Amino acid sequence: MKRTGRLSVAVLGVGLIGLDLATKVMRSRSLSCELVAARDERTSGLRQAAALGLPTATDGIRSLVAAPEPFDVVFDATNAAAHAEHAELLRPSGTFLVDLTPSKVGHMVVPSVNGAEALKHADVNMVSCGGQASVPILHAISRRHRIDGAEVVTTAASQSVGRATRLNIDEFVGTTQDAVRDLTGVEDVKAILNISPATPPATFRVTVSAHGGDLTEESVRAAVTAAAARVRSFVGGYRVTACAVDQGQAFVAVEITSSGDRIPRYAGNLDIINAAAIRIAEQYAADRLSLAGAETS
């Protein structure tokens, strides 16, 4: 923990997600970005991080392990296949590891649904952008109604989908489905990811279809409105664009625009998962800092 009263942070991976994460950490009052690491010094994201004045390293996870002091928080923005190794290498350091890949290695967390559980785990998984957008909606509806089945369709602009996500499409779909099952209790779940080549780029959107018992538009709309307000407390661009119920079938559509830091406004897929990760890290920091204050008082 730094003398400034902020937790030390490292960002592993500087693709589309990693660079935006580092920028968001720079704005945090409880987190301090101490290192941005990649495996290739020619990576443009690494050059941009250095231009922001952030310390950088080019040996990937080994750079974090070799650091003089362990980092309080590490954001893993690499890929699902690599995360298990990263978690194993960082485990002895006691680092709080926030996984932005769909690896399912850590405990799956959606801040507005089960964010408090994150503090009980050393490795938390942020599911996927589609999961972060859809789980709060389905969780809210399922608390009021029996849901027999659900379909989640995620559409993201091609320009906002990096190489790691393209390599992890199967993991994206599987992890999204598992998160919906685990966090809503809905067993019959189907997730679909569309990568749109449209020009101009399509704004990130997620549609949720659910069928079940006693669904009414009044009840579903009330649940969705409350759920969206909770998400909007940390993802300002989260907006419900449609909510309807017809013959036992509920349909909800949401669009997410980004805050526009290092990513374009249409790339809400990057913004929502990064904002969710920052939210969880700041909750962890608040807990650590309050404990430190109690110990020194």
Buried (B, 14 or more C-beta within 10 A) or exposed (E): EEEEEBBBBBBBBBBBBBBBBBBBBBEBEBBBBBBBBBBEEEBEBBEBBBEBEBBBBBEBBEBBBEBEEBBBBBBBBBBBEBBBEBBEBBEEBEBBBBBBBBBBBBBBBBBBBBBEBBBEBBBBBBBBBBBBBBBBBBBBBBEBBEBEBBBBBBBBBBBBBBEBBEBBEEBBBBBBBBBBBBBBEBEBBBBEBEBBEEEEBBBBBBBBBBBBEEBEEEBBBBBBEEBBEBBBEBBBBBBBEEBEBEEBEBBBBBBBBBBEBBBBBBBBBBBBBBBBBBBBBBBBBEBBBEEEEEEEE
